[in-house]
Amino acid sequence: MRSIGAAQASLNLMLQRVTDPSRKTFGKYLHQHGTVIHDIALSRAEIESARLLVLSAALQVSRPFLN
């Protein structure tokens, strides 16, 4: 879970950088580029997938003790 937390913190930093109004490339703000938004969405989906996988594994490991 620590690595997932680090990935989430990295995503938050990426969002801060993309939404910074002082950053422009090719005459557009970073958040106006479709590829940037696609990469952010993909990263978010991968983080959520990893989080759910870890929680599922933890549930399967602890399930024998719940009965």
CHARMM-style PDB file with segment names, atoms N, HN, CA, C and O in Angstrom:
ATOM      1  N   MET     1       0.817  -1.191   0.000  1.00  0.00      PROA
ATOM      2  CA  MET     1       0.000   0.000   0.000  1.00  0.00      PROA
ATOM      3  C   MET     1       0.864   1.258   0.000  1.00  0.00      PROA
ATOM      4  O   MET     1       0.415   2.314  -0.447  1.00  0.00      PROA
ATOM      5  N   ARG     2       2.082   1.159   0.490  1.00  0.00      PROA
ATOM      6  HN  ARG     2       2.446   0.302   0.853  1.00  0.00      PROA
ATOM      7  CA  ARG     2       2.945   2.344   0.487  1.00  0.00      PROA
ATOM      8  C   ARG     2       3.257   2.805  -0.918  1.00  0.00      PROA
ATOM      9  O   ARG     2       3.268   4.003  -1.202  1.00  0.00      PROA
ATOM     10  N   SER     3       3.512   1.850  -1.801  1.00  0.00      PROA
ATOM     11  HN  SER     3       3.503   0.876  -1.571  1.00  0.00      PROA
ATOM     12  CA  SER     3       3.829   2.228  -3.179  1.00  0.00      PROA
ATOM     13  C   SER     3       2.601   2.816  -3.875  1.00  0.00      PROA
ATOM     14  O   SER     3       2.735   3.681  -4.740  1.00  0.00      PROA
ATOM     15  N   ILE     4       1.423   2.357  -3.507  1.00  0.00      PROA
ATOM     16  HN  ILE     4       1.315   1.654  -2.804  1.00  0.00      PROA
ATOM     17  CA  ILE     4       0.204   2.935  -4.069  1.00  0.00      PROA
ATOM     18  C   ILE     4       0.029   4.366  -3.561  1.00  0.00      PROA
ATOM     19  O   ILE     4      -0.393   5.246  -4.312  1.00  0.00      PROA
ATOM     20  N   GLY     5       0.348   4.595  -2.309  1.00  0.00      PROA
ATOM     21  HN  GLY     5       0.691   3.880  -1.699  1.00  0.00      PROA
ATOM     22  CA  GLY     5       0.297   5.940  -1.766  1.00  0.00      PROA
ATOM     23  C   GLY     5       1.307   6.857  -2.443  1.00  0.00      PROA
ATOM     24  O   GLY     5       1.015   8.024  -2.701  1.00  0.00      PROA
ATOM     25  N   ALA     6       2.487   6.334  -2.730  1.00  0.00      PROA
ATOM     26  HN  ALA     6       2.724   5.385  -2.521  1.00  0.00      PROA
ATOM     27  CA  ALA     6       3.496   7.124  -3.440  1.00  0.00      PROA
ATOM     28  C   ALA     6       3.028   7.439  -4.856  1.00  0.00      PROA
ATOM     29  O   ALA     6       3.252   8.543  -5.355  1.00  0.00      PROA
ATOM     30  N   ALA     7       2.382   6.476  -5.502  1.00  0.00      PROA
ATOM     31  HN  ALA     7       2.201   5.579  -5.097  1.00  0.00      PROA
ATOM     32  CA  ALA     7       1.851   6.712  -6.843  1.00  0.00      PROA
ATOM     33  C   ALA     7       0.746   7.760  -6.807  1.00  0.00      PROA
ATOM     34  O   ALA     7       0.663   8.597  -7.706  1.00  0.00      PROA
ATOM     35  N   GLN     8      -0.094   7.729  -5.792  1.00  0.00      PROA
ATOM     36  HN  GLN     8      -0.026   7.049  -5.062  1.00  0.00      PROA
ATOM     37  CA  GLN     8      -1.151   8.726  -5.648  1.00  0.00      PROA
ATOM     38  C   GLN     8      -0.558  10.114  -5.417  1.00  0.00      PROA
ATOM     39  O   GLN     8      -1.039  11.099  -5.978  1.00  0.00      PROA
ATOM     40  N   ALA     9       0.482  10.192  -4.594  1.00  0.00      PROA
ATOM     41  HN  ALA     9       0.872   9.392  -4.138  1.00  0.00      PROA
ATOM     42  CA  ALA     9       1.146  11.479  -4.361  1.00  0.00      PROA
ATOM     43  C   ALA     9       1.770  12.005  -5.654  1.00  0.00      PROA
ATOM     44  O   ALA     9       1.724  13.205  -5.924  1.00  0.00      PROA
ATOM     45  N   SER    10       2.345  11.115  -6.444  1.00  0.00      PROA
ATOM     46  HN  SER    10       2.382  10.140  -6.224  1.00  0.00      PROA
ATOM     47  CA  SER    10       2.919  11.519  -7.727  1.00  0.00      PROA
ATOM     48  C   SER    10       1.836  12.022  -8.672  1.00  0.00      PROA
ATOM     49  O   SER    10       2.037  13.002  -9.388  1.00  0.00      PROA
ATOM     50  N   LEU    11       0.698  11.354  -8.672  1.00  0.00      PROA
ATOM     51  HN  LEU    11       0.535  10.558  -8.089  1.00  0.00      PROA
ATOM     52  CA  LEU    11      -0.414  11.795  -9.509  1.00  0.00      PROA
ATOM     53  C   LEU    11      -0.899  13.180  -9.081  1.00  0.00      PROA
ATOM     54  O   LEU    11      -1.214  14.016  -9.927  1.00  0.00      PROA
ATOM     55  N   ASN    12      -0.959  13.420  -7.786  1.00  0.00      PROA
ATOM     56  HN  ASN    12      -0.704  12.741  -7.098  1.00  0.00      PROA
ATOM     57  CA  ASN    12      -1.366  14.730  -7.290  1.00  0.00      PROA
ATOM     58  C   ASN    12      -0.388  15.817  -7.734  1.00  0.00      PROA
ATOM     59  O   ASN    12      -0.801  16.914  -8.112  1.00  0.00      PROA
ATOM     60  N   LEU    13       0.911  15.507  -7.688  1.00  0.00      PROA
ATOM     61  HN  LEU    13       1.246  14.616  -7.382  1.00  0.00      PROA
ATOM     62  CA  LEU    13       1.904  16.467  -8.164  1.00  0.00      PROA
ATOM     63  C   LEU    13       1.770  16.717  -9.665  1.00  0.00      PROA
ATOM     64  O   LEU    13       1.928  17.842 -10.137  1.00  0.00      PROA
ATOM     65  N   MET    14       1.477  15.652 -10.400  1.00  0.00      PROA
ATOM     66  HN  MET    14       1.349  14.738 -10.016  1.00  0.00      PROA
ATOM     67  CA  MET    14       1.282  15.799 -11.836  1.00  0.00      PROA
ATOM     68  C   MET    14       0.068  16.695 -12.118  1.00  0.00      PROA
ATOM     69  O   MET    14       0.115  17.530 -13.021  1.00  0.00      PROA
ATOM     70  N   LEU    15      -1.001  16.527 -11.364  1.00  0.00      PROA
ATOM     71  HN  LEU    15      -1.039  15.848 -10.631  1.00  0.00      PROA
ATOM     72  CA  LEU    15      -2.186  17.355 -11.543  1.00  0.00      PROA
ATOM     73  C   LEU    15      -1.899  18.820 -11.225  1.00  0.00      PROA
ATOM     74  O   LEU    15      -2.398  19.713 -11.910  1.00  0.00      PROA
ATOM     75  N   GLN    16      -1.097  19.071 -10.187  1.00  0.00      PROA
ATOM     76  HN  GLN    16      -0.692  18.345  -9.631  1.00  0.00      PROA
ATOM     77  CA  GLN    16      -0.725  20.440  -9.869  1.00  0.00      PROA
ATOM     78  C   GLN    16       0.083  21.068 -11.000  1.00  0.00      PROA
ATOM     79  O   GLN    16      -0.122  22.231 -11.347  1.00  0.00      PROA
ATOM     80  N   ARG    17       0.989  20.300 -11.564  1.00  0.00      PROA
ATOM     81  HN  ARG    17       1.155  19.355 -11.281  1.00  0.00      PROA
ATOM     82  CA  ARG    17       1.820  20.813 -12.657  1.00  0.00      PROA
ATOM     83  C   ARG    17       0.987  21.089 -13.906  1.00  0.00      PROA
ATOM     84  O   ARG    17       1.181  22.103 -14.576  1.00  0.00      PROA
ATOM     85  N   VAL    18       0.066  20.191 -14.213  1.00  0.00      PROA
ATOM     86  HN  VAL    18      -0.093  19.367 -13.669  1.00  0.00      PROA
ATOM     87  CA  VAL    18      -0.738  20.344 -15.426  1.00  0.00      PROA
ATOM     88  C   VAL    18      -1.695  21.523 -15.321  1.00  0.00      PROA
ATOM     89  O   VAL    18      -1.957  22.200 -16.315  1.00  0.00      PROA
ATOM     90  N   THR    19      -2.212  21.770 -14.138  1.00  0.00      PROA
ATOM     91  HN  THR    19      -1.999  21.220 -13.331  1.00  0.00      PROA
ATOM     92  CA  THR    19      -3.173  22.862 -13.981  1.00  0.00      PROA
ATOM     93  C   THR    19      -2.522  24.194 -13.643  1.00  0.00      PROA
ATOM     94  O   THR    19      -3.225  25.176 -13.404  1.00  0.00      PROA
ATOM     95  N   ASP    20      -1.207  24.251 -13.617  1.00  0.00      PROA
ATOM     96  HN  ASP    20      -0.636  23.453 -13.812  1.00  0.00      PROA
ATOM     97  CA  ASP    20      -0.491  25.500 -13.363  1.00  0.00      PROA
ATOM     98  C   ASP    20      -0.707  26.446 -14.541  1.00  0.00      PROA
ATOM     99  O   ASP    20      -0.350  26.113 -15.671  1.00  0.00      PROA
ATOM    100  N   PRO    21      -1.290  27.625 -14.292  1.00  0.00      PROA
ATOM    101  CA  PRO    21      -1.589  28.533 -15.407  1.00  0.00      PROA
ATOM    102  C   PRO    21      -0.350  29.136 -16.077  1.00  0.00      PROA
ATOM    103  O   PRO    21      -0.464  29.720 -17.154  1.00  0.00      PROA
ATOM    104  N   SER    22       0.796  29.009 -15.478  1.00  0.00      PROA
ATOM    105  HN  SER    22       0.888  28.534 -14.603  1.00  0.00      PROA
ATOM    106  CA  SER    22       1.998  29.589 -16.081  1.00  0.00      PROA
ATOM    107  C   SER    22       2.671  28.648 -17.076  1.00  0.00      PROA
ATOM    108  O   SER    22       3.645  29.031 -17.724  1.00  0.00      PROA
ATOM    109  N   ARG    23       2.170  27.433 -17.204  1.00  0.00      PROA
ATOM    110  HN  ARG    23       1.379  27.121 -16.677  1.00  0.00      PROA
ATOM    111  CA  ARG    23       2.791  26.452 -18.102  1.00  0.00      PROA
ATOM    112  C   ARG    23       1.985  26.317 -19.391  1.00  0.00      PROA
ATOM    113  O   ARG    23       0.810  25.950 -19.381  1.00  0.00      PROA
ATOM    114  N   LYS    24       2.653  26.625 -20.494  1.00  0.00      PROA
ATOM    115  HN  LYS    24       3.607  26.923 -20.502  1.00  0.00      PROA
ATOM    116  CA  LYS    24       2.036  26.512 -21.804  1.00  0.00      PROA
ATOM    117  C   LYS    24       2.993  25.823 -22.758  1.00  0.00      PROA
ATOM    118  O   LYS    24       4.207  26.016 -22.687  1.00  0.00      PROA
ATOM    119  N   THR    25       2.434  25.014 -23.656  1.00  0.00      PROA
ATOM    120  HN  THR    25       1.448  24.858 -23.714  1.00  0.00      PROA
ATOM    121  CA  THR    25       3.219  24.436 -24.740  1.00  0.00      PROA
ATOM    122  C   THR    25       2.401  24.556 -26.015  1.00  0.00      PROA
ATOM    123  O   THR    25       1.195  24.308 -26.015  1.00  0.00      PROA
ATOM    124  N   PHE    26       3.043  24.927 -27.070  1.00  0.00      PROA
ATOM    125  HN  PHE    26       4.022  25.128 -27.070  1.00  0.00      PROA
ATOM    126  CA  PHE    26       2.397  25.084 -28.371  1.00  0.00      PROA
ATOM    127  C   PHE    26       1.168  25.979 -28.296  1.00  0.00      PROA
ATOM    128  O   PHE    26       0.178  25.743 -28.987  1.00  0.00      PROA
ATOM    129  N   GLY    27       1.235  27.014 -27.450  1.00  0.00      PROA
ATOM    130  HN  GLY    27       2.040  27.206 -26.888  1.00  0.00      PROA
ATOM    131  CA  GLY    27       0.150  27.983 -27.336  1.00  0.00      PROA
ATOM    132  C   GLY    27      -1.047  27.532 -26.522  1.00  0.00      PROA
ATOM    133  O   GLY    27      -2.051  28.242 -26.467  1.00  0.00      PROA
ATOM    134  N   LYS    28      -0.970  26.373 -25.890  1.00  0.00      PROA
ATOM    135  HN  LYS    28      -0.155  25.796 -25.935  1.00  0.00      PROA
ATOM    136  CA  LYS    28      -2.070  25.843 -25.076  1.00  0.00      PROA
ATOM    137  C   LYS    28      -1.560  25.551 -23.672  1.00  0.00      PROA
ATOM    138  O   LYS    28      -0.374  25.295 -23.459  1.00  0.00      PROA
ATOM    139  N   TYR    29      -2.484  25.595 -22.726  1.00  0.00      PROA
ATOM    140  HN  TYR    29      -3.447  25.803 -22.899  1.00  0.00      PROA
ATOM    141  CA  TYR    29      -2.149  25.132 -21.389  1.00  0.00      PROA
ATOM    142  C   TYR    29      -1.990  23.617 -21.427  1.00  0.00      PROA
ATOM    143  O   TYR    29      -2.538  22.953 -22.307  1.00  0.00      PROA
ATOM    144  N   LEU    30      -1.247  23.077 -20.484  1.00  0.00      PROA
ATOM    145  HN  LEU    30      -0.802  23.616 -19.769  1.00  0.00      PROA
ATOM    146  CA  LEU    30      -0.989  21.639 -20.490  1.00  0.00      PROA
ATOM    147  C   LEU    30      -2.269  20.815 -20.388  1.00  0.00      PROA
ATOM    148  O   LEU    30      -2.385  19.762 -21.016  1.00  0.00      PROA
ATOM    149  N   HSD    31      -3.225  21.291 -19.602  1.00  0.00      PROA
ATOM    150  HN  HSD    31      -3.131  22.146 -19.092  1.00  0.00      PROA
ATOM    151  CA  HSD    31      -4.451  20.506 -19.416  1.00  0.00      PROA
ATOM    152  C   HSD    31      -5.358  20.555 -20.641  1.00  0.00      PROA
ATOM    153  O   HSD    31      -6.379  19.868 -20.675  1.00  0.00      PROA
ATOM    154  N   GLN    32      -5.010  21.344 -21.633  1.00  0.00      PROA
ATOM    155  HN  GLN    32      -4.181  21.902 -21.606  1.00  0.00      PROA
ATOM    156  CA  GLN    32      -5.805  21.400 -22.861  1.00  0.00      PROA
ATOM    157  C   GLN    32      -5.329  20.405 -23.916  1.00  0.00      PROA
ATOM    158  O   GLN    32      -5.967  20.251 -24.957  1.00  0.00      PROA
ATOM    159  N   HSD    33      -4.229  19.741 -23.655  1.00  0.00      PROA
ATOM    160  HN  HSD    33      -3.711  19.866 -22.809  1.00  0.00      PROA
ATOM    161  CA  HSD    33      -3.726  18.733 -24.585  1.00  0.00      PROA
ATOM    162  C   HSD    33      -4.385  17.393 -24.281  1.00  0.00      PROA
ATOM    163  O   HSD    33      -4.390  16.943 -23.135  1.00  0.00      PROA
ATOM    164  N   GLY    34      -4.935  16.765 -25.299  1.00  0.00      PROA
ATOM    165  HN  GLY    34      -4.932  17.131 -26.230  1.00  0.00      PROA
ATOM    166  CA  GLY    34      -5.645  15.497 -25.116  1.00  0.00      PROA
ATOM    167  C   GLY    34      -4.756  14.382 -24.619  1.00  0.00      PROA
ATOM    168  O   GLY    34      -5.193  13.547 -23.827  1.00  0.00      PROA
ATOM    169  N   THR    35      -3.512  14.355 -25.073  1.00  0.00      PROA
ATOM    170  HN  THR    35      -3.158  15.034 -25.717  1.00  0.00      PROA
ATOM    171  CA  THR    35      -2.626  13.268 -24.648  1.00  0.00      PROA
ATOM    172  C   THR    35      -2.291  13.371 -23.170  1.00  0.00      PROA
ATOM    173  O   THR    35      -2.131  12.353 -22.496  1.00  0.00      PROA
ATOM    174  N   VAL    36      -2.186  14.575 -22.667  1.00  0.00      PROA
ATOM    175  HN  VAL    36      -2.316  15.402 -23.214  1.00  0.00      PROA
ATOM    176  CA  VAL    36      -1.888  14.766 -21.240  1.00  0.00      PROA
ATOM    177  C   VAL    36      -3.057  14.254 -20.403  1.00  0.00      PROA
ATOM    178  O   VAL    36      -2.859  13.547 -19.416  1.00  0.00      PROA
ATOM    179  N   ILE    37      -4.262  14.612 -20.800  1.00  0.00      PROA
ATOM    180  HN  ILE    37      -4.423  15.186 -21.603  1.00  0.00      PROA
ATOM    181  CA  ILE    37      -5.453  14.159 -20.078  1.00  0.00      PROA
ATOM    182  C   ILE    37      -5.574  12.637 -20.161  1.00  0.00      PROA
ATOM    183  O   ILE    37      -5.945  11.986 -19.184  1.00  0.00      PROA
ATOM    184  N   HSD    38      -5.263  12.079 -21.314  1.00  0.00      PROA
ATOM    185  HN  HSD    38      -4.961  12.608 -22.107  1.00  0.00      PROA
ATOM    186  CA  HSD    38      -5.304  10.616 -21.472  1.00  0.00      PROA
ATOM    187  C   HSD    38      -4.317   9.940 -20.529  1.00  0.00      PROA
ATOM    188  O   HSD    38      -4.655   8.946 -19.886  1.00  0.00      PROA
ATOM    189  N   ASP    39      -3.110  10.468 -20.445  1.00  0.00      PROA
ATOM    190  HN  ASP    39      -2.836  11.275 -20.968  1.00  0.00      PROA
ATOM    191  CA  ASP    39      -2.094   9.878 -19.567  1.00  0.00      PROA
ATOM    192  C   ASP    39      -2.504   9.970 -18.099  1.00  0.00      PROA
ATOM    193  O   ASP    39      -2.271   9.040 -17.327  1.00  0.00      PROA
ATOM    194  N   ILE    40      -3.111  11.085 -17.717  1.00  0.00      PROA
ATOM    195  HN  ILE    40      -3.300  11.840 -18.344  1.00  0.00      PROA
ATOM    196  CA  ILE    40      -3.575  11.243 -16.333  1.00  0.00      PROA
ATOM    197  C   ILE    40      -4.678  10.240 -16.030  1.00  0.00      PROA
ATOM    198  O   ILE    40      -4.670   9.608 -14.974  1.00  0.00      PROA
ATOM    199  N   ALA    41      -5.620  10.092 -16.942  1.00  0.00      PROA
ATOM    200  HN  ALA    41      -5.627  10.606 -17.800  1.00  0.00      PROA
ATOM    201  CA  ALA    41      -6.719   9.142 -16.738  1.00  0.00      PROA
ATOM    202  C   ALA    41      -6.200   7.712 -16.663  1.00  0.00      PROA
ATOM    203  O   ALA    41      -6.664   6.924 -15.840  1.00  0.00      PROA
ATOM    204  N   LEU    42      -5.247   7.377 -17.511  1.00  0.00      PROA
ATOM    205  HN  LEU    42      -4.869   8.018 -18.180  1.00  0.00      PROA
ATOM    206  CA  LEU    42      -4.656   6.041 -17.488  1.00  0.00      PROA
ATOM    207  C   LEU    42      -3.932   5.785 -16.167  1.00  0.00      PROA
ATOM    208  O   LEU    42      -4.046   4.702 -15.593  1.00  0.00      PROA
ATOM    209  N   SER    43      -3.197   6.772 -15.694  1.00  0.00      PROA
ATOM    210  HN  SER    43      -3.104   7.651 -16.161  1.00  0.00      PROA
ATOM    211  CA  SER    43      -2.488   6.634 -14.415  1.00  0.00      PROA
ATOM    212  C   SER    43      -3.468   6.436 -13.268  1.00  0.00      PROA
ATOM    213  O   SER    43      -3.253   5.594 -12.396  1.00  0.00      PROA
ATOM    214  N   ARG    44      -4.539   7.211 -13.275  1.00  0.00      PROA
ATOM    215  HN  ARG    44      -4.713   7.894 -13.984  1.00  0.00      PROA
ATOM    216  CA  ARG    44      -5.547   7.095 -12.220  1.00  0.00      PROA
ATOM    217  C   ARG    44      -6.182   5.709 -12.230  1.00  0.00      PROA
ATOM    218  O   ARG    44      -6.389   5.111 -11.173  1.00  0.00      PROA
ATOM    219  N   ALA    45      -6.488   5.197 -13.415  1.00  0.00      PROA
ATOM    220  HN  ALA    45      -6.319   5.682 -14.273  1.00  0.00      PROA
ATOM    221  CA  ALA    45      -7.084   3.861 -13.531  1.00  0.00      PROA
ATOM    222  C   ALA    45      -6.120   2.785 -13.041  1.00  0.00      PROA
ATOM    223  O   ALA    45      -6.539   1.836 -12.378  1.00  0.00      PROA
ATOM    224  N   GLU    46      -4.846   2.921 -13.358  1.00  0.00      PROA
ATOM    225  HN  GLU    46      -4.506   3.692 -13.897  1.00  0.00      PROA
ATOM    226  CA  GLU    46      -3.861   1.932 -12.916  1.00  0.00      PROA
ATOM    227  C   GLU    46      -3.674   1.967 -11.406  1.00  0.00      PROA
ATOM    228  O   GLU    46      -3.505   0.919 -10.782  1.00  0.00      PROA
ATOM    229  N   ILE    47      -3.703   3.145 -10.814  1.00  0.00      PROA
ATOM    230  HN  ILE    47      -3.840   3.996 -11.321  1.00  0.00      PROA
ATOM    231  CA  ILE    47      -3.577   3.258  -9.359  1.00  0.00      PROA
ATOM    232  C   ILE    47      -4.783   2.603  -8.678  1.00  0.00      PROA
ATOM    233  O   ILE    47      -4.625   1.857  -7.712  1.00  0.00      PROA
ATOM    234  N   GLU    48      -5.981   2.886  -9.183  1.00  0.00      PROA
ATOM    235  HN  GLU    48      -6.109   3.492  -9.967  1.00  0.00      PROA
ATOM    236  CA  GLU    48      -7.180   2.279  -8.601  1.00  0.00      PROA
ATOM    237  C   GLU    48      -7.166   0.769  -8.770  1.00  0.00      PROA
ATOM    238  O   GLU    48      -7.574   0.042  -7.865  1.00  0.00      PROA
ATOM    239  N   SER    49      -6.705   0.294  -9.909  1.00  0.00      PROA
ATOM    240  HN  SER    49      -6.373   0.885 -10.644  1.00  0.00      PROA
ATOM    241  CA  SER    49      -6.612  -1.147 -10.155  1.00  0.00      PROA
ATOM    242  C   SER    49      -5.660  -1.801  -9.159  1.00  0.00      PROA
ATOM    243  O   SER    49      -5.968  -2.855  -8.602  1.00  0.00      PROA
ATOM    244  N   ALA    50      -4.516  -1.184  -8.938  1.00  0.00      PROA
ATOM    245  HN  ALA    50      -4.266  -0.328  -9.391  1.00  0.00      PROA
ATOM    246  CA  ALA    50      -3.546  -1.728  -7.984  1.00  0.00      PROA
ATOM    247  C   ALA    50      -4.116  -1.712  -6.569  1.00  0.00      PROA
ATOM    248  O   ALA    50      -3.923  -2.662  -5.810  1.00  0.00      PROA
ATOM    249  N   ARG    51      -4.814  -0.642  -6.214  1.00  0.00      PROA
ATOM    250  HN  ARG    51      -4.971   0.130  -6.831  1.00  0.00      PROA
ATOM    251  CA  ARG    51      -5.411  -0.544  -4.875  1.00  0.00      PROA
ATOM    252  C   ARG    51      -6.442  -1.648  -4.665  1.00  0.00      PROA
ATOM    253  O   ARG    51      -6.453  -2.298  -3.620  1.00  0.00      PROA
ATOM    254  N   LEU    52      -7.301  -1.862  -5.649  1.00  0.00      PROA
ATOM    255  HN  LEU    52      -7.292  -1.334  -6.499  1.00  0.00      PROA
ATOM    256  CA  LEU    52      -8.311  -2.908  -5.529  1.00  0.00      PROA
ATOM    257  C   LEU    52      -7.700  -4.300  -5.495  1.00  0.00      PROA
ATOM    258  O   LEU    52      -8.196  -5.183  -4.795  1.00  0.00      PROA
ATOM    259  N   LEU    53      -6.622  -4.497  -6.250  1.00  0.00      PROA
ATOM    260  HN  LEU    53      -6.219  -3.780  -6.818  1.00  0.00      PROA
ATOM    261  CA  LEU    53      -5.936  -5.788  -6.240  1.00  0.00      PROA
ATOM    262  C   LEU    53      -5.342  -6.077  -4.863  1.00  0.00      PROA
ATOM    263  O   LEU    53      -5.445  -7.200  -4.369  1.00  0.00      PROA
ATOM    264  N   VAL    54      -4.731  -5.086  -4.250  1.00  0.00      PROA
ATOM    265  HN  VAL    54      -4.648  -4.175  -4.652  1.00  0.00      PROA
ATOM    266  CA  VAL    54      -4.154  -5.265  -2.916  1.00  0.00      PROA
ATOM    267  C   VAL    54      -5.250  -5.530  -1.882  1.00  0.00      PROA
ATOM    268  O   VAL    54      -5.100  -6.400  -1.023  1.00  0.00      PROA
ATOM    269  N   LEU    55      -6.342  -4.788  -1.964  1.00  0.00      PROA
ATOM    270  HN  LEU    55      -6.465  -4.082  -2.662  1.00  0.00      PROA
ATOM    271  CA  LEU    55      -7.434  -5.000  -1.014  1.00  0.00      PROA
ATOM    272  C   LEU    55      -8.078  -6.369  -1.193  1.00  0.00      PROA
ATOM    273  O   LEU    55      -8.464  -7.010  -0.215  1.00  0.00      PROA
ATOM    274  N   SER    56      -8.194  -6.817  -2.438  1.00  0.00      PROA
ATOM    275  HN  SER    56      -7.880  -6.297  -3.232  1.00  0.00      PROA
ATOM    276  CA  SER    56      -8.737  -8.152  -2.697  1.00  0.00      PROA
ATOM    277  C   SER    56      -7.826  -9.233  -2.132  1.00  0.00      PROA
ATOM    278  O   SER    56      -8.303 -10.194  -1.529  1.00  0.00      PROA
ATOM    279  N   ALA    57      -6.527  -9.083  -2.322  1.00  0.00      PROA
ATOM    280  HN  ALA    57      -6.140  -8.302  -2.812  1.00  0.00      PROA
ATOM    281  CA  ALA    57      -5.575 -10.059  -1.780  1.00  0.00      PROA
ATOM    282  C   ALA    57      -5.624 -10.078  -0.259  1.00  0.00      PROA
ATOM    283  O   ALA    57      -5.573 -11.145   0.353  1.00  0.00      PROA
ATOM    284  N   ALA    58      -5.723  -8.907   0.349  1.00  0.00      PROA
ATOM    285  HN  ALA    58      -5.765  -8.041  -0.149  1.00  0.00      PROA
ATOM    286  CA  ALA    58      -5.796  -8.837   1.810  1.00  0.00      PROA
ATOM    287  C   ALA    58      -7.064  -9.511   2.322  1.00  0.00      PROA
ATOM    288  O   ALA    58      -7.038 -10.179   3.356  1.00  0.00      PROA
ATOM    289  N   LEU    59      -8.166  -9.340   1.608  1.00  0.00      PROA
ATOM    290  HN  LEU    59      -8.187  -8.797   0.769  1.00  0.00      PROA
ATOM    291  CA  LEU    59      -9.413  -9.987   2.011  1.00  0.00      PROA
ATOM    292  C   LEU    59      -9.309 -11.501   1.884  1.00  0.00      PROA
ATOM    293  O   LEU    59      -9.795 -12.225   2.752  1.00  0.00      PROA
ATOM    294  N   GLN    60      -8.685 -11.989   0.821  1.00  0.00      PROA
ATOM    295  HN  GLN    60      -8.290 -11.401   0.116  1.00  0.00      PROA
ATOM    296  CA  GLN    60      -8.536 -13.427   0.624  1.00  0.00      PROA
ATOM    297  C   GLN    60      -7.613 -14.040   1.665  1.00  0.00      PROA
ATOM    298  O   GLN    60      -7.825 -15.175   2.091  1.00  0.00      PROA
ATOM    299  N   VAL    61      -6.601 -13.306   2.073  1.00  0.00      PROA
ATOM    300  HN  VAL    61      -6.429 -12.384   1.727  1.00  0.00      PROA
ATOM    301  CA  VAL    61      -5.691 -13.811   3.094  1.00  0.00      PROA
ATOM    302  C   VAL    61      -6.363 -13.859   4.456  1.00  0.00      PROA
ATOM    303  O   VAL    61      -6.144 -14.792   5.229  1.00  0.00      PROA
ATOM    304  N   SER    62      -7.182 -12.856   4.751  1.00  0.00      PROA
ATOM    305  HN  SER    62      -7.360 -12.099   4.123  1.00  0.00      PROA
ATOM    306  CA  SER    62      -7.799 -12.801   6.074  1.00  0.00      PROA
ATOM    307  C   SER    62      -9.102 -13.585   6.151  1.00  0.00      PROA
ATOM    308  O   SER    62      -9.606 -13.808   7.252  1.00  0.00      PROA
ATOM    309  N   ARG    63      -9.657 -14.006   5.045  1.00  0.00      PROA
ATOM    310  HN  ARG    63      -9.248 -13.826   4.150  1.00  0.00      PROA
ATOM    311  CA  ARG    63     -10.940 -14.713   5.040  1.00  0.00      PROA
ATOM    312  C   ARG    63     -10.926 -15.997   5.877  1.00  0.00      PROA
ATOM    313  O   ARG    63     -11.897 -16.240   6.594  1.00  0.00      PROA
ATOM    314  N   PRO    64      -9.883 -16.831   5.825  1.00  0.00      PROA
ATOM    315  CA  PRO    64      -9.907 -18.038   6.665  1.00  0.00      PROA
ATOM    316  C   PRO    64     -10.030 -17.729   8.150  1.00  0.00      PROA
ATOM    317  O   PRO    64     -10.570 -18.537   8.906  1.00  0.00      PROA
ATOM    318  N   PHE    65      -9.547 -16.591   8.572  1.00  0.00      PROA
ATOM    319  HN  PHE    65      -9.108 -15.934   7.958  1.00  0.00      PROA
ATOM    320  CA  PHE    65      -9.589 -16.231   9.987  1.00  0.00      PROA
ATOM    321  C   PHE    65     -10.945 -15.672  10.389  1.00  0.00      PROA
ATOM    322  O   PHE    65     -11.251 -15.583  11.578  1.00  0.00      PROA
ATOM    323  N   LEU    66     -11.759 -15.296   9.408  1.00  0.00      PROA
ATOM    324  HN  LEU    66     -11.510 -15.369   8.443  1.00  0.00      PROA
ATOM    325  CA  LEU    66     -13.051 -14.719   9.730  1.00  0.00      PROA
ATOM    326  C   LEU    66     -14.082 -15.793  10.053  1.00  0.00      PROA
ATOM    327  O   LEU    66     -15.078 -15.494  10.711  1.00  0.00      PROA
ATOM    328  N   ASN    67     -13.882 -17.010   9.621  1.00  0.00      PROA
ATOM    329  HN  ASN    67     -13.073 -17.253   9.086  1.00  0.00      PROA
ATOM    330  CA  ASN    67     -14.870 -18.082   9.871  1.00  0.00      PROA
ATOM    331  C   ASN    67     -14.737 -18.681  11.224  1.00  0.00      PROA
ATOM    332  OT1 ASN    67     -15.493 -19.587  11.576  1.00  0.00      PROA
TER     333      ASN     67
END
